[in-house]
Amino acid sequence: MLFFLGNSSCSGGSQATGPTLKAGESVTAESSEEPADSACSYFYFLWGKSAEAEEKYEEAMEAYEKALVCDPQAVYVNQKLAVLLFNMGKKEQAIVQLEKMIEEDPANIQNRLLLGNVYSSMGQHDQARAVYEAILKIAPDDPQALLMLGALSASDRDYQEAQKMLEKLVAVDDKSYAGYSYLAKLYRELNYYDKAMEAYDKALTLNWSPMLAYEAADLYEYRQKYDEAAAIYKRLLEDDEANTKIRGRLARLYIMQGKVDAALAELNELKNYTTETAVVDLAIGRVLLDEKRYPEAIALFEKMLTQDENKDVARSMLALTYYESGDTNKAKTILQEVPVTSKDYEESILMLAQILLGEKDNQRAATLLRSVIAGEDTRRPAFYFLLASLLREEGDPAAGREVFNQAMLAFPENPRVVFEYGLYLDRIGAPDEAVAKMEQVLSLTPDDAYALNYVGYTWADRGINLEKALEYVKRAVDLKPDDGFVRDSLGWVYFKMARYGEAVKELEVAAGMQSDDPTIQEHLGDAYQQAGELQKAVEAYGKAVSLYTDEVKKAHALAAMKALQNRDKKD
């Protein structure tokens, strides 16, 4: 903006014919002791511009100063010097220069805009705001001042003022691309989605900008206006057909719309513009698999098997395709061929074990898992977890515990092993040992959000160590702010501390994040009840009853709901 204003204030030789005059001004004998030498001033001005273009800034500054000696009233030179000082990092000197110019010519809007922009670039928003507001007192409809004040207010999160300024701007100038583009972003930030889409449309009609168009398409996608988003992506591809990102987004959009053939066409076209053809083939294969077009998917993955760099992932996907198509024998044969050096080795063993479990061949699944954990090069933590779970489900939790002890010996400093062991202990009814394992996790990784959450929630549920529980769970929320279960723990800690208002607040947030979780709904019902919001409590309990599949838990929530309903009848 500074560069634009500084250069637009002078239009070449046409301004060198004499001193710059404003409406109502006149040259008097008192205004200058010596007559201005416009030719001399313009000579040094051109010298300064040339030096500045060559990045000889000190030389340029000296030339502009000489130009002002020749003609002290040359506005364009003063402005050019102010911008140069700014670009040289001499911002304080630029401010002094501009303030002097404003004092000499208070009606010059350009000088004030330059000053406001300098203040804004320095982060001195209050000073910048004062300058822009002063401009609007002189010229209430000045579009640049409205735009800059709106943008400044938005950056300061004063969205109401930003909206006021920008809406006034487009009312004054309905051809303001900058005004509509800023408004579109502001409306989106405020969740005024319909207004945002309208502003994007107007801005793009005025000036097609690929960056802004991509933003608009993203918003259309978010609002599930897929046809409008697709139209923008197609227009972007007309201008840049090799843009792989846009083509990928369009293919994904077609999949969301159920236009599978169109998506596949875009993905196949994408291969013409990328070296990552294997990645695209994998995406095509996944689409075919999702659509249960098994013969096509198998043909594609078998073709990928001939390419050394794609062999591992192709083998895994081929096995999955055979499995989903019902040919489990073929799937098992392929999975057994995955070498231990493959990055998909772990997944292939787990998939093979799951196929065996699905066939009720638990003995072979256990044998497979025991065989792979026996070798140093073939063991992986996940193999121990699955084997322990299998043994627990077969009624031998002690054997599962022994498997975890073996995992601890094989991976002594692996926090994931310790964490999973803690969860296992919780499932087999050893909560004290589970907490101890989670605290061991925290000794290895203090910022493990889920270990913090587990310990904090467990303490709160028992009504012990509540202050420490609050500290742990708050840390977990900071680490995982969008996790509804972690947020539920925070609400439950507040509930146990009898801070019911805070409990309700956090549990409402948790319920919004995980609306289908019955435990959160029951916790919310408890909090509402203690906070005196009995009707809301009944509704939360009722939701919990409808969501629970565990009959004991369902009966507990139902009893709480009926007790409140009966109490309400008595009242």
Buried (B, 14 or more C-beta within 10 A) or exposed (E): BBEEBBBEBBEEEEBBEBBBEEEEEEEEEEEEEEEBBBEBBBBBBBBBBEBBEEEBBEBBBBBBEBBBEBBBBBBBBBBBBBBBBBBBEBBEBBBEBBBEBBEEBEEBBBBBBBBBBBBBBBEBBEBBBEBBEBBBEEBEEBBBBBBBBBBBBBEEEBBEBBBBBBBBBBEBBEEBBBBBBBBBBBBBEBEBBEBBBBBBBBBBEBEEBBEBBBBBBBBBBEBEBBEBBBEBBEBBBEEEEEBBEBBBBBBBBBBEBEBBEBBBEBBEBBBEEBEEBBBBBBBBBBBBBEBEBBEBBBEBBEEBBEEEEBBBBBBBBBBBBBBBBEBBEBBBEBBEEBEEEBEBBBBBBBBBBEBBBEEEBBEBBBEBBEEBBEEEEBBBBBBBBBBBBBBBEEEEBEBBBEBBEBBBEBBEEBBBBBBBBBBBBBBBEBBEBBBBBBBBBBEBBEEBBBBBBBBBBBBBBEEEBBEEBBBBBBBBBEBBEEBBBBBBBBBBBBBBBEBBEBBBBBBBBBBEBBEEBBBBBBBBBBBBBBBEBBEBBBBBBBBBBEBBEEEEBBEBBBEBBEEBEEEEEEE
